Structure formats: structure tokens, C-alpha cells
Amino acid sequence: MTQPDRSILVVVHSLRADTVEAAQRVVAALRAAGACPVLSAEDHAELVRVDAGLDDAAVLGEDVPVGDIELAIVLGGDGTILRAAELVREGTAPVLGINLGHIGFLAESERDDMDEAVRRVIARDYTVEERLALQVRVKDTADRVVYDTWALNEATVEKASRERMLEVVMEIDGRPLSTFGCDGVVISTPTGSTAYNFSAGGPVIWPTVQAIAVVPLSAHALFAKPLVVGPEHAVAIELLERTNGLGILWCDGRRSHDLPPGARVVVRRSERPVRLARLHHGAFTDRLVRKFHLPVDGWRGPAAITAVPPVRPGAPDFEGDA
């Protein structure tokens, strides 16, 4: 099957009427521009059942290898963006999200801006931002790696049974930090700091900060506060042998692995970041306010400040010069 030079992956959320219509518009725009629209095998099968005209779209991994994908356009919310990141993980394509979901924190454009976003993709009018990802490994009691995966948002060690509690020991860089009972532990990237980490009471970390957050869930311990460590550090969570029941590892809510007592989950920075395509360069603060509907009534801002407070001798000025 001969393909044009440009192959663009289109990833869709579900077979809702608005999502199908959005996929049809995007595929048509790509074809009109001489590019090759590509669908995952799952999306291709589902969309063709609704619109037979999409049958000639290329299939990822069958007609077009992942290494040939230029960019992935995502029609959905954050969950669909995470799925797209998984689909292109073995390649270099950046992911561009068009929010058709609810919050859509990772999305770059909203539904009303879809046609403009596709036009800019075709014109290659975007920048690429690299986001820290996690390498996640599970080891058994003999220190053998039995599961190896990655995460963009977070890796979470959780109890598998609602009535059970995990007994864990937390380790940083090969040194034990604390032992406690808990419902689980969330290990998050800055990208994931506004997801599960946020709901668990962890800190919001600006995307420009290279860090890893560690947040215990309902811990029975005095020292069980959220931690923030540098990306060069390795975090490990061990399920103590006295744990009564199983744990489970979830990565981005998509990939899971059972954890018996004695299992060890080691999380560190992945050598391969996730690449996000950006159309806008607004402040992250504005994204927080917009997505979470934060109240900012009464803010005056620096432009409204007319009086300059006195500066004591030797003190740094407003710009932070020492």
C-alpha cells in the first residue's frame, strides 16, 4: 500500500455522534491536504461500522508503522490522550489533544477550535514540548524484573481488596524511609500532578519543574506526607510479607499488574519523555484557572499597582535582583 509522505494518526474517544463527526472532518481535512489519515486497528473497526467511507483509512501497525507517524491528533479527553501516548510510545510522534471530554487538562484545543488546530497541524505550525515520564518495574522476592512498563501521569500501588490494607515500606535511592499501613501510594509526574495526585492531596507541580511526587493514600502513620524528589532519584515501594492480601499496580489507569506480598515496585525517570504538540503558549496558571474554574474575582494584577512600596537598604528589588 503506497502512502503519502505524511502519515497522521487520528485517535478517537468513542462512538458518540459528535466524536464520529469530528473524526470524519479531521480525516477529510487530512486527505484534502494530501496527507494519509491513520487509525488504530480498534478505532478503524469501530468507525467503519458507522461510516463505511472510512474503510480506506490506513491502519497503524498494518499499513503504516508507528515510526512513520508524524503526529497524533486526539479527539477526546485526557484518557484518550493517554491512550494515544501509548499507541505512539515506540515512535517519536508528538500528541495533540482536541478536547471532546470534560476537563481535558492535557488537551491543547477545544471542540470549537478543531478546524484551526487541524489546519495548523497540516502547516506544521506547532511546537513540541517534552514531558517527564516514569519507568516502572516490578521485582519479585528474588529481585527479578517480572513486569516493565511506563507512565505519563502516575504509577499507583493500591490495595486489591476494599477491606484489606497494604503494609508497605517506602524507599528513596536504596534507603528505607518509612513503613506504614495504607490504601496505596501514588507516584506522579508533573503532568500527572493535576490528576490522581491532585485528588489524593498531592502538590500541583508546574510542567517546567523536573520532579516526582510521592503521595501516600490514607496512611496510618505520623510521617506520611506528600514528598517531592528530583528526577534523578529512584522511588521504591515494597509490599511487606505481612500484608494480608494482594496489591495492584496501575499505570495511568490503563496498565496493571498484580502485586503479591514481597513484591517491589521501582519507579524512576524514563529515558524517553512523552512529546506533546503545542499550539498555544499561555501561562500554566491560566490553564489551572480555566480548567478548574478557580475564582479570581478581585484580582488587580501588577498593571493596577500604582504605588511603589519603599525598599529598605540592601533588600532585593521587585524583580528579584540581589
C-alpha positions as CSV (number, residue, x, y, z in Angstrom):
1,M,0.0,0.0,0.0
2,T,1.7,3.2,-1.2
3,Q,1.3,6.1,1.3
4,P,1.9,9.8,1.1
5,D,5.0,11.2,2.8
6,R,2.9,12.4,5.8
7,S,1.0,10.0,8.0
8,I,-1.1,11.5,10.7
9,L,-2.7,9.2,13.4
10,V,-6.2,10.1,14.5
11,V,-7.3,8.7,17.9
12,V,-10.9,8.9,18.9
13,H,-12.7,8.5,22.3
14,S,-15.8,6.5,21.5
15,L,-18.6,6.1,19.0
16,R,-20.6,9.1,20.2
17,A,-22.2,11.0,17.4
18,D,-20.1,14.1,17.9
19,T,-16.9,12.1,18.1
20,V,-17.7,10.3,14.8
21,E,-18.5,13.6,13.1
22,A,-15.2,15.1,14.4
23,A,-13.2,12.1,13.1
24,Q,-14.9,12.4,9.7
25,R,-14.0,16.1,9.5
26,V,-10.4,15.5,10.5
27,V,-9.9,12.6,8.1
28,A,-11.4,14.6,5.3
29,A,-9.1,17.6,6.0
30,L,-6.0,15.4,6.1
31,R,-7.0,13.8,2.8
32,A,-7.6,17.1,1.2
33,A,-4.1,18.2,2.3
34,G,-2.6,15.2,0.7
35,A,-1.7,13.5,4.0
36,C,-2.5,10.0,5.0
37,P,-5.0,9.6,7.9
38,V,-4.2,6.6,10.1
39,L,-6.4,4.9,12.6
40,S,-5.5,2.3,15.3
41,A,-7.0,-1.2,14.5
42,E,-9.5,-0.8,17.2
43,D,-10.7,2.7,16.1
44,H,-10.7,1.6,12.5
45,A,-13.0,-1.3,13.1
46,E,-15.4,0.7,15.2
47,L,-15.6,3.7,12.9
48,V,-16.1,1.7,9.8
49,R,-19.2,0.1,11.3
50,V,-20.6,3.6,11.5
51,D,-19.2,5.1,8.3
52,A,-18.0,2.8,5.5
53,G,-16.3,5.7,3.9
54,L,-13.5,5.5,6.5
55,D,-12.6,1.9,5.4
56,D,-9.7,3.1,3.2
57,A,-8.0,4.9,6.1
58,A,-4.7,3.3,6.9
59,V,-4.3,1.1,9.9
60,L,-1.5,1.6,12.4
61,G,1.0,-1.2,12.5
62,E,-0.5,-2.9,9.4
63,D,-0.3,-0.3,6.7
64,V,1.9,2.3,8.5
65,P,4.5,1.5,11.2
66,V,4.5,3.7,14.3
67,G,7.9,5.1,13.4
68,D,6.4,6.7,10.3
69,I,3.7,8.6,12.2
70,E,4.3,12.4,12.1
71,L,1.8,13.4,14.7
72,A,-1.2,12.0,16.6
73,I,-4.4,14.1,16.7
74,V,-6.6,13.1,19.6
75,L,-10.3,13.6,19.7
76,G,-11.4,13.1,23.3
77,G,-10.3,13.9,26.8
78,D,-7.3,13.1,29.0
79,G,-7.9,9.4,28.9
80,T,-7.9,9.3,25.1
81,I,-4.7,11.4,25.1
82,L,-3.1,8.8,27.4
83,R,-4.2,6.0,25.0
84,A,-2.7,7.9,22.1
85,A,0.6,8.4,24.0
86,E,0.6,4.6,24.5
87,L,0.0,4.0,20.8
88,V,2.9,6.1,19.7
89,R,5.2,5.2,22.5
90,E,7.7,3.3,20.3
91,G,7.9,6.2,17.9
92,T,8.7,9.9,18.0
93,A,5.3,11.4,17.1
94,P,4.0,14.2,19.4
95,V,0.4,14.1,20.6
96,L,-2.0,16.9,20.0
97,G,-5.3,16.8,22.1
98,I,-8.6,18.3,21.0
99,N,-10.9,18.2,24.0
100,L,-14.2,16.5,23.4
101,G,-14.4,15.3,27.0
102,H,-14.9,17.2,30.3
103,I,-11.8,18.8,31.8
104,G,-9.4,17.8,29.2
105,F,-6.4,19.1,31.1
106,L,-3.8,17.8,28.6
107,A,-5.7,18.9,25.5
108,E,-4.3,21.8,23.5
109,S,-7.6,22.9,21.8
110,E,-11.3,22.8,22.5
111,R,-14.0,21.5,20.2
112,D,-14.7,24.9,18.6
113,D,-11.1,25.3,17.6
114,M,-10.8,21.9,15.9
115,D,-10.6,23.0,12.3
116,E,-8.0,25.6,13.1
117,A,-6.0,23.0,15.0
118,V,-6.0,20.6,12.1
119,R,-5.0,23.4,9.7
120,R,-2.0,24.2,11.9
121,V,-1.0,20.5,12.1
122,I,-1.1,20.4,8.3
123,A,1.0,23.6,8.1
124,R,3.4,22.2,10.8
125,D,2.6,25.3,12.8
126,Y,3.2,23.9,16.3
127,T,5.9,23.4,18.8
128,V,6.8,20.2,20.7
129,E,7.1,20.0,24.5
130,E,8.8,17.1,26.1
131,R,7.2,15.8,29.4
132,L,8.9,13.7,32.0
133,A,7.7,10.1,32.0
134,L,8.2,7.3,34.5
135,Q,9.9,4.0,34.1
136,V,8.1,1.4,36.3
137,R,9.4,-2.0,37.2
138,V,8.0,-4.8,39.4
139,K,10.5,-7.2,41.0
140,D,9.9,-10.4,42.9
141,T,11.5,-11.6,46.1
142,A,14.5,-12.8,44.1
143,D,15.0,-9.3,42.7
144,R,14.0,-10.5,39.2
145,V,12.1,-8.0,37.0
146,V,8.7,-9.5,36.3
147,Y,7.0,-6.5,34.8
148,D,8.3,-3.5,33.0
149,T,6.2,-0.5,31.8
150,W,6.0,3.3,31.9
151,A,3.6,6.1,32.9
152,L,3.0,9.7,31.8
153,N,0.7,10.7,34.7
154,E,1.3,8.3,37.6
155,A,2.2,4.8,38.9
156,T,-0.1,3.8,41.7
157,V,0.3,0.9,44.2
158,E,-3.1,0.2,45.5
159,K,-4.8,-2.5,47.6
160,A,-6.7,-5.0,45.5
161,S,-9.4,-5.7,48.1
162,R,-11.5,-2.9,49.6
163,E,-11.5,-4.4,53.1
164,R,-7.7,-5.0,53.2
165,M,-4.9,-2.6,54.0
166,L,-1.4,-2.7,52.4
167,E,1.7,-2.8,54.7
168,V,4.4,-1.1,52.7
169,V,7.9,0.3,53.2
170,M,8.9,3.4,51.2
171,E,12.4,3.7,49.9
172,I,14.3,6.5,48.2
173,D,17.6,5.8,46.4
174,G,18.0,2.4,48.0
175,R,17.5,3.7,51.6
176,P,14.3,2.9,53.6
177,L,12.3,6.0,54.6
178,S,9.2,4.8,56.4
179,T,6.9,1.7,57.0
180,F,3.2,2.1,57.3
181,G,-0.2,0.7,56.5
182,C,-2.2,2.5,53.8
183,D,-4.6,2.2,50.9
184,G,-1.8,2.8,48.5
185,V,0.8,5.2,47.2
186,V,0.7,7.5,44.2
187,I,4.0,8.3,42.4
188,S,3.3,11.1,40.0
189,T,5.0,13.2,37.3
190,P,4.4,17.0,37.0
191,T,2.0,16.2,34.1
192,G,0.0,13.9,36.4
193,S,0.1,16.3,39.4
194,T,-3.3,17.6,38.3
195,A,-4.8,14.1,38.1
196,Y,-4.8,11.3,40.7
197,N,-2.1,13.1,42.7
198,F,-4.3,16.2,42.9
199,S,-7.3,14.2,44.2
200,A,-5.1,12.5,46.8
201,G,-3.9,15.8,48.2
202,G,-0.6,16.0,46.5
203,P,1.0,19.2,45.2
204,V,0.4,20.8,41.8
205,I,3.7,20.9,40.0
206,W,4.3,23.2,37.1
207,P,5.2,21.3,33.9
208,T,8.6,23.1,33.7
209,V,9.7,21.6,37.0
210,Q,11.5,18.3,36.8
211,A,10.3,16.4,39.8
212,I,8.5,13.3,41.0
213,A,5.7,13.5,43.7
214,V,5.1,10.6,46.1
215,V,1.7,10.7,47.9
216,P,0.5,8.0,50.4
217,L,-3.2,7.2,50.4
218,S,-5.0,7.1,53.7
219,A,-1.7,6.2,55.5
220,H,-1.8,5.1,59.2
221,A,1.4,6.9,60.1
222,L,2.6,10.2,61.6
223,F,5.2,10.7,58.8
224,A,3.1,10.1,55.6
225,K,3.1,13.5,54.0
226,P,3.5,14.1,50.3
227,L,7.1,14.2,49.1
228,V,8.7,15.8,46.1
229,V,12.0,14.4,44.9
230,G,14.3,15.3,42.0
231,P,14.1,13.3,38.7
232,E,17.5,11.7,39.4
233,H,16.1,9.8,42.4
234,A,14.6,6.3,42.4
235,V,11.5,5.6,44.5
236,A,10.6,2.1,45.6
237,I,7.5,0.7,47.3
238,E,7.7,-2.8,48.8
239,L,4.7,-4.8,49.9
240,L,5.8,-6.3,53.2
241,E,5.4,-10.0,53.7
242,R,2.9,-9.4,56.5
243,T,0.5,-7.8,54.1
244,N,-2.8,-9.7,54.2
245,G,-3.9,-9.8,50.6
246,L,-2.8,-8.6,47.2
247,G,-1.9,-5.2,45.9
248,I,-2.1,-4.0,42.3
249,L,0.0,-1.6,40.3
250,W,-1.8,0.8,37.9
251,C,0.0,3.0,35.4
252,D,-2.1,5.9,34.0
253,G,-5.2,3.9,34.9
254,R,-4.5,1.8,31.8
255,R,-1.9,-0.9,32.5
256,S,-2.0,-3.0,35.6
257,H,-0.1,-5.8,37.3
258,D,-0.9,-7.9,40.5
259,L,1.4,-7.4,43.4
260,P,1.7,-10.3,45.9
261,P,3.3,-9.8,49.4
262,G,7.1,-9.3,48.9
263,A,6.7,-7.5,45.5
264,R,8.8,-4.4,44.9
265,V,7.8,-1.6,42.6
266,V,10.7,0.6,41.5
267,V,9.9,4.0,39.8
268,R,12.4,6.3,38.2
269,R,12.6,8.8,35.4
270,S,12.2,7.2,32.0
271,E,14.9,7.9,29.5
272,R,12.2,8.5,26.9
273,P,9.9,11.5,27.5
274,V,6.4,11.9,26.1
275,R,6.1,14.6,23.4
276,L,3.1,16.9,23.3
277,A,2.4,19.2,20.4
278,R,1.5,22.8,21.5
279,L,-0.4,25.4,19.6
280,H,-0.5,28.0,22.4
281,H,2.0,29.3,24.9
282,G,-0.2,30.6,27.6
283,A,0.7,30.6,31.3
284,F,0.1,27.3,33.2
285,T,-1.6,29.4,35.8
286,D,-4.3,30.4,33.3
287,R,-4.8,26.7,32.4
288,L,-5.4,25.9,36.1
289,V,-7.9,28.7,36.4
290,R,-9.7,27.8,33.2
291,K,-9.8,24.0,33.7
292,F,-10.7,24.0,37.4
293,H,-12.9,27.1,37.3
294,L,-10.9,28.8,40.0
295,P,-12.2,32.1,41.5
296,V,-10.1,35.1,40.7
297,D,-12.6,37.9,41.4
298,G,-11.0,40.9,42.9
299,W,-7.5,40.4,41.4
300,R,-5.9,43.7,40.5
301,G,-2.7,42.5,39.0
302,P,0.7,44.3,38.6
303,A,-0.6,46.7,36.0
304,A,-3.1,48.1,38.5
305,I,-0.5,48.8,41.2
306,T,0.4,52.5,41.1
307,A,2.1,53.0,44.5
308,V,5.7,51.6,44.8
309,P,6.4,50.4,48.4
310,P,9.7,51.6,49.9
311,V,12.7,49.3,49.6
312,R,14.9,49.0,52.7
313,P,18.6,49.5,52.0
314,G,20.3,46.2,50.8
315,A,16.9,44.5,50.1
316,P,16.3,42.8,46.7
317,D,14.1,44.8,44.4
318,F,10.8,43.6,43.0
319,E,12.4,41.8,40.1
320,G,14.5,39.7,42.4
321,D,17.9,41.1,41.7
322,A,20.3,40.5,44.7
